[in-house]
Amino acid sequence: MRRVLVTSALPYINGVKHLGNLVGSMLPADVYARFERARGAEVLYICATDEHGTPAELAAAAAGQDVASYCDEQHRLQHDVGRAFGLSWDWFGRSSSPQNHRLTQHFADVLEDRGLIEDRTDRMVYSLDDRRFLPDRYVEGICPVCAYPKARGDQCDNCGSLLDPVDLKEPYSVISGSRAIEVRETRHLYLLQSRLQNRIRAWVDGKADWPALTRSIAYKHLDEGLIDRGVTRDLAWGVPVTRRGVPRPGFEDKVFYVWFDAPIEYIAATAEWADAAPGGEFRDWRRWWRLDAGAGDVRYVQVMGKDNVAFHTVSFPATILGSEEPWKTVDYLKSFNWLTWYAGKFSTSQKRGVFMDSALDILPADVWRWWLCANAPEGSDTAFTWEQFQAGVNKDLADVLGNFVNRIVKFAESRFEGRVPAGGEAGPLEHALHADVDARVAELTEHMAALELRRACQSLRALWVLGNEYLQQAAPWTAIRTDPERAAVGVRTGLNLVRLLAAVTAPVLPETALRMAQTVGEAAPGAWPSEPAAVELARLAPGAAVSAPEVLFRKIEDAQVSEWRERFGGEAG
C-alpha cells in the first residue's frame, strides 16, 4: 500500500485563522489527503497549533490570561473550527507538547555536536522601563525599507521585509510604549546555515518537480547567500534551552526561537499521534519519519503559503540535513500565493477580512471550500470580493451541481417510485457519455495528484456539467411518454452519475458528497473511480431506493451580499 504523509503550515495560536490562511495551507492539504485516501493510500495528515514566540505572549497579555491557559483555549477553538470546516487531520497537535520540547532539544544537541551551533554575543534591543530585552514583536518602529510607522521587530506588515529589532527607526516597547530603548549585548545560539549552503542547494536542485513559486523563493534565499541564524530568544514561554538534558548556563531566561522549534513539531505531532493511540493499538511514528525505520517508501507532501516557504526550503532543511541523522525530508512542497481582501491583505493581527468562525456563521463549510479551491491563489494572488463569490457559488454549486442532482433524483421519485429503474440498454448517447466521463476523470485524477487545485476544480465542474448535458439529451421526462425503456436507461444512468460524482466531489465538498451518496442509497461516497465509466455507471442495483435531498445549495441573494459587505467590509463592484 502506498503511504502518503501530508503536513500543512501550522496555524499560529493568536486567534482563529482567516480564509487566506485556510486556502494557503490547511484546505488544499485536506483535499489532497482525502483524495489519496479515496485512492486507497495509507495517509497521515498532520497539523498543529504553533504556540511559541512573541505573538503568543502578546496575545495572552491582551486577553488578560497567562500564556499556557491562553494557548489551551485557542488550541481547542482552532481544532473545533477546523473540524467544522471539514479538515480531516489525523492529528492536530501542539508545538508546546512535551514531544516537541524533547525533539527540539535533541536537534539542538545534535547540531552542536556537528559543529553547527555556536554560542555568540549579540546586540539586542533593551527597554529600560520594562527592564527586559525586546525580541521580535515586542518592539515596533519605523520600517527602514518602506518607512511604514508600525513595523514589527521581526517583519514589516506593509512591505513584507524580514527585519531585526535593531534595524527599526524610532523603536518603542509594545509592552509599555516606552521609547527609553537602548541596544545591549546578550548571548544567543546561532545555527550556522552558511556552512550548509552547498548541501541545501544540492537538495533543492533535486526537486525539479516543485512548483515554480516554491523553487523561486528557495533559490532567492540561496542566491543571496545563507546567513547564520539566531535560534534562541529572550522569552519565558517556549522550549527551554538545554544541553544534554540540563539547563544551559547563561540561558536560563531564554528559549528556542519559534521558527526553530515550530517545523520540528511536524515530527513531534506525529509522535503525539502515536502516543495517543487507543488501548491495544500500536502506532509507530518512526515509520513515517525515520529512513532507518521504514520511511523510505513514504511520499511526503507539504502545503503552505509563500510567506512560509523560505523557512521550509532553507531553514528547516538546515536542521534536518545538518543533523546527519536519517530523517525523511519533504518530497513535494506545494506553495500558494495570497488570497487578498479587495486587493488588500487579510490580517489576523488587524482583524481584516473574513475569519473561519464568522464564515461558518453565514454559510455552510462546503460553499466556502468550493469557492476557495476553485479560486486558489496558485499562479498569482487572488482577490476576494463578495460579488465574485456570489457569482461563482450560484453558478457552479446551485445552477450546475445542485440542479443536476435534484432534477434526476426527483424525477426518479415521481416517475419510478423512488427506485433505480431496470430495463433498456445503453445506446450511443451513453457510450459517448462513457468516453467523456473517462476523459474527465483521468484529467481530474492527474490534477488532484499534482495538487493543481484550480485545474482540478475546473475538471470537477466539467464532470458536473456532463451530468446536466446528458439529462438534456436523454430527456427522460419526454422519453417516458413513448419509450419507457429509453427513459429507464436515462434515469438509471443519471442516478449512477450521482453516485460517481459523489466519489470524485468528496475531497473538495465532503458534506455535500455524503448527502449525494445517501440520495442514491449509498452510506458514504465510494472509492475513487478505478474502472471505466461503463462499469462505474452501472454499479447501482436496479430496484435500489433513492430519495431526493433537500436543495443542495441555495443561491446567495443580493440582499445577503449587501449585509455581508456592511458586516465584514469590502467595496461594492
N, C-alpha and C positions, 0 to 999 in steps of 0.2 A: 504493500500500500504506500502510495506517495505520502510524504509528510511535509506539511507547509506551516512554517512559523510566521505569524503576522504580528507586527507591532505598529502602533500609531503614536505620534508625538504625545508626550504626557501633558494633559491639561494642567495648567497651573492652578494652585489651590485658591487663589484670590477671587472667588466668585464663580457663578455659573457662566459657561462659555457662550460666546455669541455664534451666530450662524457661520461666520468666516472661519472660526476655529473648527467648527464641525465639519465643514466641507473640505477644509485643508488637510485633514488627517483622519479623524475618527470615522466619519461616514464612508469615505472610499475604502478604508481598511475593512470596515464591516461588510460592505458589498462584496469585496474580494474574498473575504473569509467565508461568507455564505455561499458564494459561487463555487469555491473549492470544496466545501463540504458537500454541496449538491452533486459534484463530480465524483464523490467517493473518497476524497483525500482525508487523511487524518490531519486535522487543523487545530492549531493552538493560537488563539488570538489573545494577546496580552496587552493590557493598558494599565495605567496607574495615575494617581494624582502626584504631581511634583510639588513637594511640600516644604522645601528649604529655601533659603535665600532671603534677601531683604524684603521683597514684596509680601511674603508670608507674615513677617514680623510687623510690617506697617499695616497690613490689612487687619491683623488681630488687634493691634492697638486702636485702630479706628473703630472696631466693633466692640471695644471695651472688654476683650477676652484675653486670657493667656493663650499663647501660640498653640499649645497642644490641644486645648479644647476647641479653639477655632478650626484647626485642621481636622479634628474628629468630625465636627459638624459639617464642614464643607465637603469632606470626602463622601459622607453619606448623601449629601444633597447632589453632588455631581454624579455619583453612582446611580441614584434614583432617576434623575432627569435623562441620563444616558440610556438607561433601560427603557424609559418611556419613549425615547426616540428609536427604539428597536436595535440598539447597539448590542451585538451578541458576543461581548467579551467572554472568553473562557475564564478570565480572572481580571479583576480590576483592583490593583494593588495600591501600595503607598510607599513613596520613597523614604518615609520616616520609619519604615519597618526594621526590625532587628536584622532581617536578612540583608537589607541594603547597607546597614551600618557595617556588618561583618564583611561583605564583599568589597565595599568601598575602601575600608581599611586594609583589606587583603591586597587590592590592586596597588594602593599607595606603597605598601611594603615591597611588593614585587618590583615595581618600577624603580624604587630607590635602590633595591638590590642590583638592578640592572644599570645603575648609574644615571637614571633618567629623572630623578627627583633631587632638587638642590635647595638647601636652606639659604635664603638670601635676605639681606637687609633691604627694605623697600621704603619708599616715601608715600605716605597716605595722608588724606585729609583728616584733620582732628578738630573737633568742636570744643572750644574752651569752656563754654557754658554747659554743654552736655557731658563734658569730661569723658569723651569716648571718641574712637575713630568712627568715621562715617563711610562705610563701604557702599558702593553701588547706588541704590535708590534712596539711601539715607541722606544723600546730598543732591541738590538741584542747583542750576545756574544757567548762564547763557552758553548756548552751544558754540564751540569755537569754529564750527564748519559753516552753519547757516544762520547763526545769531538768534535762534529760537530761544525765548527767555525762560522756558521751563524745561530745559533738557535735564534728563536724569544722569546720575553718575555712571551708569553703565551703557546708556543708549539714548539717542535723541529721537523722540517720537515724531518729530517733524521731518527730518531728512534721513533717518534710519542709521546714521553713523554710530558705530561702536565707539564708546568713549571710556576714559578713565576719569575718576573723580578729580584728579589733579589737573585735568585738561579744562575743566569748566571755568568760565569767567564769572566773577562776582558770585561765588558759591555761597549757599546758605544751608543750614541744617533743616531737614524735613521734620525732625523731631520737635524742635523748639522755634524754628525760624531764625535762629541766631546767625549773624554774619561774623561772629568772632571765630574765625576759621584760620587755621594755620596748617602747614604741611610738616609732619613729623616722621621720624624714622620708626619702622616697625619690622618685625621678622615675618616672612611668609615662605611657604614651599612653592617651588616652581617646577612644572613639568617641562622638560627640555625638548619641546617639539621640534626645534631646529635640527636636532640630531636625527630625527625621523623623516625629514623632508623627502629624501630619495625613496625611502621604503613606502611612504604613503602615496607618493606619486605613482610608483610602480603598481601599487594596489588599485588606485583609481584608473590607471591605464588599462587594467584588465577588465574594466566594467564598461565595455563598448556598447552594451545594450541599454545602459541607463538613459533616461530622458535627457534631452539637451539642456534643460534648465538645471538639473542636478549636476551634470558634468561641468557646465559653465561656471556655476558657483564654486564647485570644488577647485577647478583649475585657476579661478581668480585668486583664491587664497594661496594656492601653491605657487602661482607665478609671482605673487607679491612677496613670497618667502615666509615660511612659518616662523613665528616668534615664540620664544619661551613664555609660558602662560602660568600666572599665579593660580594655584589650586587650593588656597586657603583664604579665609576671610575673618575679620574681627567681628564675630557674631556669637550669640549664645545658643541659637537654635540651629541644629544641623547635626552632621556626623562628627563626633569628636575626633580631633587629630591625635592619633596614637602612633606608636612604633612598636611593632611586635606585641600588640595587645595591651600596652601600658601607655598612660598619658605621656605625650612628648613634652619634655621640659621647655618652658618658654612659650608653649602653645596652649596653655590651659584655658585661655579665653578666646580661642579661635576654633573654627570648624572648617570642614572641607567646603570648597566653593560648590554652589548648587550645580553648575554646569560640569563639574567633575563627577558628582555622585548621581545626578539625575539619569543619564543614559545607562549607568550600571544597574538602575532599577529594572530595566527590561529583563535582565538576568535574574535579579533578586525577586521580581514579581513572579517569575516562573517558579522560583524556589518557594515563594509564598503559596502558590497554587498547589505545589506538590505537598507541602506541609499541611494544607487544609483538606487533604483527601479524606473522604468519609471512611468510617471504620471498615477495615478489611481490604481497602483498595490501596494499592501501591502505585505511586506516581514518581517517576524518576526525571527530575528536571534536567539532569546532566545529559540525557539522550537528546535534548533539544539544543544544548549549548556547548557541549564538550566534544571535540572531534575524537578524543580517545574514549568516549562513551557512546558512540553511535550517531553523533550529529552530522556526520559527513554526508548522509543522504537526505538532510533537511534542506528545503528551499526556504530561505529567509527573505521575506518581503517587508520593507519598512515604508511607511507613508507619513509625509509631513509637509507643512508649508515651507515656502522658500526661506523664511527668516530663520528656520532651524537647520537648514541643510549644511551650513558650514560646520556646525558642531558635530554633525553625524557623518560627514565625509572626511573630516580632518581630525578634530579633537578626540572624539570617541575612538576612532581607529587608532589614534596615537596611544590611547590607554590599552586597547586590546592587543594591537600588534607589538607595542613596546613591552608588554608583559612577557612575550616569548612563550606564553602558555597556549595550549591547543584549543582556543576559543573559536566558536563559529562566528564569522563576520557576515554582514548583510550581502545577499546576492543581488537584490534589486531594490533600489531606493527611488520610489515614486515621489516626486515633489510637485507642489501646486503653487500657483501664484495666489494673489489675494482676491477675495470677494470684497468689493468696496460698497460703501453705503452712499448711494447717489454720488459716486465718483470720489467720495471721501473715505477715510479709514474707519472701519469698525474699531472699537476700542473697549476692552474690558475695564481698564482703569478709569476711562472717562464716560462709561455707560452710554456709548453711542452705537445705535443700531438695534437689531432685534436679537434678543438672547433666547437660549434654548427653552427655558421655562415659559417665557412670555409667548414664544411661538406656539407652544402646545396649548396655551390658553385660548387661542383663536382658531386653530385648525389642527386636524389630525397629523400625526408624525409623517405618514406616507406622502401627504401632499407636499410637505417641505422636502422630504427625501427626494421626491421626483424632480422638483424644480432645481434643487441644488446639484443633483447628479447630472441632469440634462444640461445645466449651465455651468458645470465645474470649471474653475479658472485654471485651465491647463496651459494653453498656448499663450495666454495673457491674462491680466486681471479681468474679472467680471464685475460689472456694476449692477448691484441690486436696485431695482425700482419696483414700486408696488404695481405700476401699470404693466410692466413686462411679466411680473409674477402672475398677475391675474390672467393675462392673455395666455401664458403658457399652460397654467393649470387648467383653465377652461377648455382650451383646445385639445390638449393631449389626454388629460385624465377624464374629463366629463364627456367631451364630444367623440373621442376615439375609443379608449378602453372601456369606460363605463357604458357607453352606448352599445358597443358590441355585446358585452356580457348580458346586459339587461334585455336586449332585444331577443337574443337566441333562447335564453332560459325562460323568459316569459312566454314566448311562443310555444316552447315545448310543454309548458304547464297548461296553456289554454287549449292546444290542439292535439297533444299526445299524452294527456292525463298525467303530466309531470314525470314521464318516463323517457329513457333513451329509446327511440323507436327502432324497430327491426325492419327489415325489408329493403329491397333495392340494391343496386350495385354501383360502385364508384364508376364515374364516367370521365370524359375528357376534362370537365371542369375540375374534378377532384384531382386528377392526375397533374394538371397544371398547378393546382394549389400545392400538391406534394413537392413539386420541384421548387416552387417559390419558398416554401417553408424550409426545405433543406438548405437552400442557399442562404436564407436569412439567419437560421440557427447557426450555421457554420461561421458566418460573419460575426454574429453576436458572441459566439464562443471565443473566437480569435481576439476580439476587442476586450472581452472580460479577462481573458488570460493575460493580456498585455496591460491591464489596468488602464485602458483608454476609456475613461468614464463617459465622456461626451459621445464618442463614436458608438460605444455600447448602447447608450440610450437611444441614439438615432436608429440603430438596428432593432432595438426592442420596440420602439414606436412603429417601425416599419412592419413588424410582425402583427401588432395590434391593427394596423391599417389593413393588412391582408385579411384579417377576420371580417372587417366591415365590407371590404370589396367582394369577398366570397359570398357573404349573405346577400349583397345587392344582386350578384349574378345568379346565385342559386334561387333566390326569391321563393323560399318555401311557402310563404303566405299566398303566393299566386299558384304555385305548382299543386298545392293540396286540393284545389278545386277540380283539376283534370287528371293529375298524375300523383296519387298519394305515395307511391313508391319513390318517385323522384323527390318529393317533399321530405320523406323519411331520411333519404340519403343526406339531403342538405342539413336537416336538423341534427342528425347523428354526427355528421362531420363538424358542424358548428359547436356542438357540445364537447366533442373531443378537442377542438381548438381551445375552448375554455380551459380544459384540463392541462393541455400543453402550455398555454400562455401563463397559467398559474405557476408552473415549474420554472419557466425562464424569467418571469417577473419577480419571483420571490427574493432574489438577492437585493433588489432595489426597493421593492414595495412588499415587505414581508407580511404585514397585516392584511393588505388587500389581496395578496396571493392566497392567503389562508381562506379568506371569505370566498374567493373564486373557486378554489378546490372544493370547498364544502357545498357550493351550489350544485356541483355535479356528482355529489355523493362520495367524495374523497375526504379522508380525515385530515389530510395535510397535502401541500404541494408535493408532487413526486420528484424523483431524482432528475438531474439534468438530462435532457434527451440524448440518448446514445444510439438509438435506432433510426432508420429512415422514417420520414414523415408518414409514409404509407402504413408503417407499423404503429407509430406513436399516435396517429389519428384514428386508430381502431381499438384502443385499449378499453374504453368504457363498454361494459357488457350491455347488450340490448335488454331493456326491461329495468335497468337500474334507475332509482328515483333521482329526480333533480328538483330543485326548488329555487325560485327566483329570490335573489337577495334584495334587501333594501337598496335604494340607489347608491351605487358605489361612491360616486363623487357628486357633490352639489356644486353648482357654479358659484364663483365668487362674484358678488354684485358690486356695482359701482358705489353704493352707499357704504358697503363694508370697507372698500378701499379708502374712501374719504375718512371714515372713522379711524382706520389704522394709520393713515398718514398723519392725522392730527395727534394720535396717541404716541406714535413712535418717531415721527419726523419724516422728512423727505419732501422734496419739491414736486409739485404736480407736473405732469407731462413728460 
